[in-house]
Amino acid sequence: MLSVPALWGDDIVGTMNLYSRTGPFDETAEAIAHVLARQVAPAVSRSPEFVAARNVVEHAQRGLDDDAQIQIATGLLMVNEACTMDQAEGLLRSAASHDEQTILEIARRIIDQHNRSR
């Protein structure tokens, strides 16, 4: 088996997997596979399916990053205010409501204040 990444810029947009029935691939076959992978990468990166999949992944990653920031801020509040997780989450909600901001915005502010005080 020969697996070659299909690169578009610095991103791997796929892999080309080749299977041999007669034995290992030689250097010529590997070189040809790399040329083919370079030709395939632009087509894959522009396909609607790839673009849609990339958007789903990026959206999910942003959600995870946002959740992580809220959890970090919750932990900082638990330590600084000597409170439980439920109480810290309540403080976040209360501050968001009072300041007319999202919980994420409050969480980022808490993290920024913590980082500046270090």
PyRosetta script that sets phi, psi and omega in degrees:
from pyrosetta import init, pose_from_sequence

init()
pose = pose_from_sequence("MLSVPALWGDDIVGTMNLYSRTGPFDETAEAIAHVLARQVAPAVSRSPEFVAARNVVEHAQRGLDDDAQIQIATGLLMVNEACTMDQAEGLLRSAASHDEQTILEIARRIIDQHNRSR")
pose.set_psi(1, 141.6)
pose.set_omega(1, 176.7)
pose.set_phi(2, -128.8)
pose.set_psi(2, 123.0)
pose.set_omega(2, 179.9)
pose.set_phi(3, -117.0)
pose.set_psi(3, 123.8)
pose.set_omega(3, -176.1)
pose.set_phi(4, -124.9)
pose.set_psi(4, 128.7)
pose.set_omega(4, 179.4)
pose.set_phi(5, -71.6)
pose.set_psi(5, 142.0)
pose.set_omega(5, 172.7)
pose.set_phi(6, -98.5)
pose.set_psi(6, 105.0)
pose.set_omega(6, -174.5)
pose.set_phi(7, -98.9)
pose.set_psi(7, 135.3)
pose.set_omega(7, 171.6)
pose.set_phi(8, -124.7)
pose.set_psi(8, 102.2)
pose.set_omega(8, -170.9)
pose.set_phi(9, 69.7)
pose.set_psi(9, -126.9)
pose.set_omega(9, 177.9)
pose.set_phi(10, -96.0)
pose.set_psi(10, -0.1)
pose.set_omega(10, -176.0)
pose.set_phi(11, -97.3)
pose.set_psi(11, 137.7)
pose.set_omega(11, 171.0)
pose.set_phi(12, -86.3)
pose.set_psi(12, 115.2)
pose.set_omega(12, -177.9)
pose.set_phi(13, -99.5)
pose.set_psi(13, -2.4)
pose.set_omega(13, 178.3)
pose.set_phi(14, 170.4)
pose.set_psi(14, 180.0)
pose.set_omega(14, 173.1)
pose.set_phi(15, -134.5)
pose.set_psi(15, 147.4)
pose.set_omega(15, 175.4)
pose.set_phi(16, -106.2)
pose.set_psi(16, 116.7)
pose.set_omega(16, -178.5)
pose.set_phi(17, -106.9)
pose.set_psi(17, 121.2)
pose.set_omega(17, -179.7)
pose.set_phi(18, -114.7)
pose.set_psi(18, 142.0)
pose.set_omega(18, -178.2)
pose.set_phi(19, -121.9)
pose.set_psi(19, 136.5)
pose.set_omega(19, 179.6)
pose.set_phi(20, -106.9)
pose.set_psi(20, 138.4)
pose.set_omega(20, 175.3)
pose.set_phi(21, -97.4)
pose.set_psi(21, -9.8)
pose.set_omega(21, -173.4)
pose.set_phi(22, -112.8)
pose.set_psi(22, -10.1)
pose.set_omega(22, -179.3)
pose.set_phi(23, 145.7)
pose.set_psi(23, -171.3)
pose.set_omega(23, -176.1)
pose.set_phi(24, -67.2)
pose.set_psi(24, 154.2)
pose.set_omega(24, 175.8)
pose.set_phi(25, -76.6)
pose.set_psi(25, 142.9)
pose.set_omega(25, 177.0)
pose.set_phi(26, -93.5)
pose.set_psi(26, 179.9)
pose.set_omega(26, -176.9)
pose.set_phi(27, -63.4)
pose.set_psi(27, -34.7)
pose.set_omega(27, 179.0)
pose.set_phi(28, -64.6)
pose.set_psi(28, -45.2)
pose.set_omega(28, 178.9)
pose.set_phi(29, -61.8)
pose.set_psi(29, -40.5)
pose.set_omega(29, 178.7)
pose.set_phi(30, -64.1)
pose.set_psi(30, -42.6)
pose.set_omega(30, 179.4)
pose.set_phi(31, -62.4)
pose.set_psi(31, -43.8)
pose.set_omega(31, 178.6)
pose.set_phi(32, -63.5)
pose.set_psi(32, -40.3)
pose.set_omega(32, 179.4)
pose.set_phi(33, -61.2)
pose.set_psi(33, -40.2)
pose.set_omega(33, 179.1)
pose.set_phi(34, -66.5)
pose.set_psi(34, -39.0)
pose.set_omega(34, 177.0)
pose.set_phi(35, -63.3)
pose.set_psi(35, -45.5)
pose.set_omega(35, 179.4)
pose.set_phi(36, -62.5)
pose.set_psi(36, -41.4)
pose.set_omega(36, 179.8)
pose.set_phi(37, -62.9)
pose.set_psi(37, -37.4)
pose.set_omega(37, 177.2)
pose.set_phi(38, -65.5)
pose.set_psi(38, -30.7)
pose.set_omega(38, 178.9)
pose.set_phi(39, -77.7)
pose.set_psi(39, -31.8)
pose.set_omega(39, -178.0)
pose.set_phi(40, -77.0)
pose.set_psi(40, -34.3)
pose.set_omega(40, -173.2)
pose.set_phi(41, -55.0)
pose.set_psi(41, -47.3)
pose.set_omega(41, -179.8)
pose.set_phi(42, -62.6)
pose.set_psi(42, -39.3)
pose.set_omega(42, 179.8)
pose.set_phi(43, -64.5)
pose.set_psi(43, -43.2)
pose.set_omega(43, 179.8)
pose.set_phi(44, -65.4)
pose.set_psi(44, -44.7)
pose.set_omega(44, -175.9)
pose.set_phi(45, -65.7)
pose.set_psi(45, -22.4)
pose.set_omega(45, -179.8)
pose.set_phi(46, -98.0)
pose.set_psi(46, -4.1)
pose.set_omega(46, -177.4)
pose.set_phi(47, -69.8)
pose.set_psi(47, 143.1)
pose.set_omega(47, 179.7)
pose.set_phi(48, -59.1)
pose.set_psi(48, -34.9)
pose.set_omega(48, -179.8)
pose.set_phi(49, -65.9)
pose.set_psi(49, -41.8)
pose.set_omega(49, 179.4)
pose.set_phi(50, -66.9)
pose.set_psi(50, -44.5)
pose.set_omega(50, 179.5)
pose.set_phi(51, -60.7)
pose.set_psi(51, -44.3)
pose.set_omega(51, 178.8)
pose.set_phi(52, -63.0)
pose.set_psi(52, -44.2)
pose.set_omega(52, 179.8)
pose.set_phi(53, -63.7)
pose.set_psi(53, -42.6)
pose.set_omega(53, 179.4)
pose.set_phi(54, -62.5)
pose.set_psi(54, -40.4)
pose.set_omega(54, 178.9)
pose.set_phi(55, -63.7)
pose.set_psi(55, -40.2)
pose.set_omega(55, 178.4)
pose.set_phi(56, -63.2)
pose.set_psi(56, -45.0)
pose.set_omega(56, -179.6)
pose.set_phi(57, -63.7)
pose.set_psi(57, -45.2)
pose.set_omega(57, -179.7)
pose.set_phi(58, -64.0)
pose.set_psi(58, -40.1)
pose.set_omega(58, 177.9)
pose.set_phi(59, -63.6)
pose.set_psi(59, -44.3)
pose.set_omega(59, 179.2)
pose.set_phi(60, -63.6)
pose.set_psi(60, -40.5)
pose.set_omega(60, 179.8)
pose.set_phi(61, -64.2)
pose.set_psi(61, -42.1)
pose.set_omega(61, 177.5)
pose.set_phi(62, -60.7)
pose.set_psi(62, -41.5)
pose.set_omega(62, 178.0)
pose.set_phi(63, -61.5)
pose.set_psi(63, -43.0)
pose.set_omega(63, 178.5)
pose.set_phi(64, -65.4)
pose.set_psi(64, -40.7)
pose.set_omega(64, 178.5)
pose.set_phi(65, -63.4)
pose.set_psi(65, -42.1)
pose.set_omega(65, 178.3)
pose.set_phi(66, -63.4)
pose.set_psi(66, -44.9)
pose.set_omega(66, 178.6)
pose.set_phi(67, -60.9)
pose.set_psi(67, -39.1)
pose.set_omega(67, 179.8)
pose.set_phi(68, -63.4)
pose.set_psi(68, -40.9)
pose.set_omega(68, 179.5)
pose.set_phi(69, -65.4)
pose.set_psi(69, -39.1)
pose.set_omega(69, 177.7)
pose.set_phi(70, -64.6)
pose.set_psi(70, -40.0)
pose.set_omega(70, 179.0)
pose.set_phi(71, -67.3)
pose.set_psi(71, -38.4)
pose.set_omega(71, 177.3)
pose.set_phi(72, -63.4)
pose.set_psi(72, -46.3)
pose.set_omega(72, 179.3)
pose.set_phi(73, -62.7)
pose.set_psi(73, -38.8)
pose.set_omega(73, 177.2)
pose.set_phi(74, -60.7)
pose.set_psi(74, -44.8)
pose.set_omega(74, 178.1)
pose.set_phi(75, -62.9)
pose.set_psi(75, -41.3)
pose.set_omega(75, 178.0)
pose.set_phi(76, -62.9)
pose.set_psi(76, -42.0)
pose.set_omega(76, 177.1)
pose.set_phi(77, -63.5)
pose.set_psi(77, -40.3)
pose.set_omega(77, 179.5)
pose.set_phi(78, -58.9)
pose.set_psi(78, -41.7)
pose.set_omega(78, -179.2)
pose.set_phi(79, -73.0)
pose.set_psi(79, -50.3)
pose.set_omega(79, -173.9)
pose.set_phi(80, -70.3)
pose.set_psi(80, -33.2)
pose.set_omega(80, -176.9)
pose.set_phi(81, -103.3)
pose.set_psi(81, 1.3)
pose.set_omega(81, -178.9)
pose.set_phi(82, 49.0)
pose.set_psi(82, 56.8)
pose.set_omega(82, -177.6)
pose.set_phi(83, -130.5)
pose.set_psi(83, 172.6)
pose.set_omega(83, 178.9)
pose.set_phi(84, -81.9)
pose.set_psi(84, 171.1)
pose.set_omega(84, 178.2)
pose.set_phi(85, -62.0)
pose.set_psi(85, -43.8)
pose.set_omega(85, 179.5)
pose.set_phi(86, -61.0)
pose.set_psi(86, -40.6)
pose.set_omega(86, 179.0)
pose.set_phi(87, -66.6)
pose.set_psi(87, -41.7)
pose.set_omega(87, 179.4)
pose.set_phi(88, -63.8)
pose.set_psi(88, -41.8)
pose.set_omega(88, 177.0)
pose.set_phi(89, -63.6)
pose.set_psi(89, -37.3)
pose.set_omega(89, 176.0)
pose.set_phi(90, -63.7)
pose.set_psi(90, -39.8)
pose.set_omega(90, 177.3)
pose.set_phi(91, -62.9)
pose.set_psi(91, -41.1)
pose.set_omega(91, 177.4)
pose.set_phi(92, -61.4)
pose.set_psi(92, -48.2)
pose.set_omega(92, -179.8)
pose.set_phi(93, -61.5)
pose.set_psi(93, -43.5)
pose.set_omega(93, -179.2)
pose.set_phi(94, -63.2)
pose.set_psi(94, -45.4)
pose.set_omega(94, 179.8)
pose.set_phi(95, -64.2)
pose.set_psi(95, -39.4)
pose.set_omega(95, 179.1)
pose.set_phi(96, -63.4)
pose.set_psi(96, -42.6)
pose.set_omega(96, 179.9)
pose.set_phi(97, -67.0)
pose.set_psi(97, -44.5)
pose.set_omega(97, -177.8)
pose.set_phi(98, -65.1)
pose.set_psi(98, -42.0)
pose.set_omega(98, -176.8)
pose.set_phi(99, -90.6)
pose.set_psi(99, 0.7)
pose.set_omega(99, -177.5)
pose.set_phi(100, 53.0)
pose.set_psi(100, 48.8)
pose.set_omega(100, 176.8)
pose.set_phi(101, -128.5)
pose.set_psi(101, 170.2)
pose.set_omega(101, 175.7)
pose.set_phi(102, -81.4)
pose.set_psi(102, 160.9)
pose.set_omega(102, 176.2)
pose.set_phi(103, -59.5)
pose.set_psi(103, -37.8)
pose.set_omega(103, 178.9)
pose.set_phi(104, -62.3)
pose.set_psi(104, -41.7)
pose.set_omega(104, 178.9)
pose.set_phi(105, -63.7)
pose.set_psi(105, -41.1)
pose.set_omega(105, 177.2)
pose.set_phi(106, -64.5)
pose.set_psi(106, -43.2)
pose.set_omega(106, 179.7)
pose.set_phi(107, -60.2)
pose.set_psi(107, -44.1)
pose.set_omega(107, 179.3)
pose.set_phi(108, -63.4)
pose.set_psi(108, -38.3)
pose.set_omega(108, 178.6)
pose.set_phi(109, -64.1)
pose.set_psi(109, -42.3)
pose.set_omega(109, 178.9)
pose.set_phi(110, -62.9)
pose.set_psi(110, -44.4)
pose.set_omega(110, 179.8)
pose.set_phi(111, -64.2)
pose.set_psi(111, -43.3)
pose.set_omega(111, 178.8)
pose.set_phi(112, -61.3)
pose.set_psi(112, -44.2)
pose.set_omega(112, 178.5)
pose.set_phi(113, -61.8)
pose.set_psi(113, -41.0)
pose.set_omega(113, 178.6)
pose.set_phi(114, -62.7)
pose.set_psi(114, -45.3)
pose.set_omega(114, -178.7)
pose.set_phi(115, -65.9)
pose.set_psi(115, -36.5)
pose.set_omega(115, 178.1)
pose.set_phi(116, -69.5)
pose.set_psi(116, -29.8)
pose.set_omega(116, -177.2)
pose.set_phi(117, -82.0)
pose.set_psi(117, -6.2)
pose.set_omega(117, -177.9)
pose.set_phi(118, -77.6)
pose.dump_pdb("model.pdb")
